[in-house]
Amino acid sequence: MAKTYDCLIVGGGPAGLTAAIYLARYRRKVIVIDAGQSRAAWIPTSHNYPGFEAGIGGRDLLARLAEQADQYGAELRRGEVTKIEKDGDVFVATAEGKEACAKRVLIATGIVDEAPLMPGLKDAVYEGALRFCPICDGYEAQGESIAVLGHVETAWRKAIFLRTYSKDVTLLCIDDPGNITDECRQELTNAKVNFPHERAVDVDRSGEKIAVLLESGERKTFDVLYPALGCEVRSQLALNLGAKATGNGNLLVDDCQLTSVKGLYAAGDVVSDLHQISVGLGHAAIAATKIHNELERNLA
């Protein structure tokens, strides 16, 4: 008979590990199964995570959270959960050929950003030339030449937002720039965002900077490039259980982070379009507390 945990957490990013800390401190039997693909690991240094005025790297933050969860007795296991099924009131998850049973499940699997194919992608991220989240680090790009790369109708808002930090912002289209609507063109003009009338066809490194090649052969160089190519929401495990989601895959939850499936919770980027660590931590605290309160009492 497999051990039955009070809660299985799928995903060991900031949200999943925070939930594990809470549940372990509530003296619950909790296991985190993590595939090691947290988006937070890509953060070279976060300067908007509260309490770290000098910044903290994503890997450092994850290591600290994992150490804290382990300290309180949470079980941390490396592996990819490929299937979750329900057997009566118990969830049965399969990871790396092994099963884990739990009374409750918290999905904290996050998202995967779409990125341009580019040699040395990781180096560009850690050196600050390629960034994904202007809310997180737009402040650090103040006064720099910034490019936003994506489909015009979905990327233009990010370009305008980045004008908060720099006078030199360029929107580069991977589709036909001629398809831009009059409204969008006017918004870009009003915000003084540069908008080349030809498609971007390639991206590569240029020393410490990022170079973008246009159809005409013109090569433009920028200090920072923000891809706005969309993302994949890792919600399929929950969807397979019948959980409801938005059109882009974000799981729908109530004010306690409960999905439409009884006993199945979700937290972090898999739920929210505001991809912020602090948001995920709030989700985790709410979900973990609700899970503890609805389980049978574990009296000392």
Helices and strands as residue ranges (DSSP letters): E 4-10, H 14-25, E 30-34, G 39-42, H 58-71, E 75-78, E 81-87, E 90-95, E 98-107, E 111-113, H 121-126, H 134-137, G 138-141, E 146-150, H 152-162, E 169-173, G 177-179, H 182-191, E 200-206, E 209-214, E 219-222, E 224-228, E 231-233, H 236-240, E 264-266, G 268-270, H 277-294
